[in-house]
């Protein structure tokens, strides 16, 4: 691998069908508050215990896009890694993520177009083995070849 790609980056020339990568992260109250500050989404279902108790969730939940951001972390840091460009993402939220939950974000290569350097990834987030988010991402992978 060339020096300009950090260790762990997988270039398009080395990506194979079925490759997977994942990360695990416990979602904390601080994570939710920081995401609210950065995104400016201060919906009380995320931040106010009393308000959230009276919703269908019966308690506070993390922002869906906070959970989705863990998929971005796997893609940007592991598969393919640094130098990857997001081209598209679909998401379906299946269940809430609550403060204290440990989320496992996983991506799996399901299609490769070597000529265009495009990779399609199946994406999912799980809490205690239960899917809470599913989707697909299309990314432009880094290459060792220079155009």
Secondary structure, DSSP 8 states (H G I E B T S, - for coil): --TTS-TT---GGG--TT-EEEEEEE--HHHHHHHHHHH----HHHH-HHHHHTSTTSS----HHHHHHHHHHHHHHTSS-TT-EEEEEEEEE-S---TT-EEEEEEEEEEEETTTTEEEEEEEEEETTEEEEEEEEEEE---SS--
